Amino acid sequence: MERLPLRSVLLALPLVLLTGCPDRNLVRPADPNAAAARGSESVYVIEAKGHPLVVDWQPEHRGDLEVAMREGVAVVTYDAGGLRLLKDCRIDGNYGFIGVNTKEQIVRLESADEVKANLPAAGLGILANVGGELGRSQQLDVAIVMVGKKKTTWATASKKDLKGSCQGATHFVRGATIGAFAMRTGAKGRARTVAELFGSGVAADLSRSKSVESVDGALDACRKASPEAEGPPSQCGALIRLELVRLGERSAQHAQAAAAATPQATLEAEACPQGFVFSEGKCTKPEAATTHVCKLGDVRDCSVQCEKGNAQSCDALGIMFALGQGVSQSHDEAAKLFAKACEAGWANACFNLGVGFENGRGVPKDGAKAVKLYAMACGEGLAIGCASAGRSILWGLGVQKDPTTGVKLLQMGCNGGDESACSDLGVMVLGGVGGLTKDDKVAAGLFKRACDGNVAIGCTNYAYMFEFGRGVPKSAPVAAEIYDKVCDFDPSTCVWRGVMLMAGLGGRKKDAKQAGAEFQKACNKAQQTGTAGTSGELLACILTNELYGAKNRLDSQMADAAAQTWSETCKAGTARDCTQLGLVALAAGQKAQAKQLVSHGCTTGDPWACELAKHAALK
């Protein structure tokens, strides 16, 4: 992303630098009222994740962050001393861009507390500059124009994922809001428009000696942006707000989804430092907020804030009714709350209402309405909305089938940080679906992005690319390492660890007994629900039955669907799928066909097929 120059910076004293520890001499005020306004020389720190503004950064530090986000996933230190980029530290990953319907907002910071909670990089320097006038005669107005988001598929990370010089690392940058901003001090109580703040006629509002003025980007350029664009317009690519996640924290979205096993649990709540609430685009004290975003699980506060008209709180309350969390489960009540929040413009609620229509929860089942709601959420930058609409359109679920449009929406979902969309898109690239060019290297990159986000099938597909040298250097040891990683967090994928053990691949010693244990581990997950819900579980159950004499139940519908898919990919030259198709035939009692398919898999490059062919079950 091209770094845009700052039009003007008028500060009586310089701001705290981002890349080093704050220099107290730079921000020490001459005005005795400044110390009282600042309180202690520290910012307020979020506990786990949050969305601080970065409109206070100087141009060179903004440029450093842009470079860091091009070279990998950016890592920062965020403590009482402020927010600082670790330029030589990163996580191995990348960011995609998703456009949104252009949004304009003015955030008014009216106290020292609000500055320290919302501007952690250089807020202390600003307070030193404006002194005790903030909150009495002055306020700090920030005009924001948002046209898109940059997002990585990394939703969680720990210190073991860091690369480089990372001492002091506390958070990684999950994403960033992109567009333009204008920040200016002005007379307290005066309401100014976005255009005024971006314009040049506001200097009269500023104190002659104590003023802050910072503008990045052009308002007119932002107003011409399209939500379907692959990148922001020229002069509208400034970093405005970061999404930070503490290292080692499990994201709220993933924790809720795992607990509920439903896409309705996708709320990414705004987070503020302890003692603050999120209201009107900023973290503020509860007593200063007319209404605020409630915390998921706080039924009473969510009810109160929803009644006051806070759309995000209505969505949170709807999720609680959908899950039966703190209240009696009621899909009807959930649907009403989602509809209310969606009408007020909250994208996540539109998505959740779409889930209701897709599954007939609280509303009549209607695939077309579901897709429309998913598309609405997508237009507001909700990546899972793009991905859900894309899948429905790609396969013609409730709407007319349109592979080209479906693939385009999957691309938007993947670029917006939806890791599952990246996995699906990789499969589409391998097959050249929807007008996509077949490209193994591109597909491998998409599988990696999915695996970065802990999508099990994305990891197994990525490992497969290494196992067979498709789009990446052939390396069975690397494949085995990835299979091990994914097996540890999703037992349904342990079938592939078993494959490596059975065939002695990737540096593993042949161990038929341990391989059988891995197959049974994967199959057990299917038996817990009474169905082999994934192709990996299906294969695991077939292997334990046919090779180890188990009596596991097989899902005939899954077997038929897998056979149809693998029949096509086997014909297209995918050796492993010929092997898998042979195992399905074996389970169906078609031994001659099974032998033929497994033999074909062996001769076309699948070493596991060669090992299988030696087994008594295929003799």
Secondary structure, 3 states (H helix, E strand, C coil): CCCCCEEEECCCCCCCCCCCCCCHHHHCCCCHHHHHHHCCCCCCCCCCEECCECCCCCHHHHHHHHHHHHHCEEEEEEECCEEEEEEEEEECCCCEEEEEEEEEEEEEECCHHHHHHHCCCCHHHHHHHHHHHECCCEEEEEEEEEEEEEECCCCCCCHHHEEECCCCCCEEEEEEEEEEEEEEEEECCCCCCHHHHHCCCCHHHCCCCCCCEEEECCHHHHCCCCCCCCCCCCCCCEEEEEEEEECCCCCHHHHHHHHHCCCCCCCCCCCCCCCCEEECCEEECHHHCCCCCCCCCCHHHHHHHHHCCCHHHHHHHHHHHHHCCCCCCCHHHHHHHHHHHHHCCCHHHHHHHHHHHHHCCCCCCCHHHHHHHHHHHHHCCCHHHHHHHHHHHHHCCCCCCCHHHHHHHHHHHHHCCCHHHHHHHHHHHHHCHHHCCCCHHHHHHHHHHHHHCCCHHHHHHHHHHHHHCCCCCCCHHHHHHHHHHHHHHCHHHHHHHHHHHHHCCCCCCCCHHHHHHHHHHHHHHHHHHCCCCCHHHHHHHHHHHHHHCCCCCCCHHHHHHHHHHHHHHHHCCCHHHHHHHHHHHHHCCCHHHHHHHHHHHHHCCCHHHHHHHCCHHHC
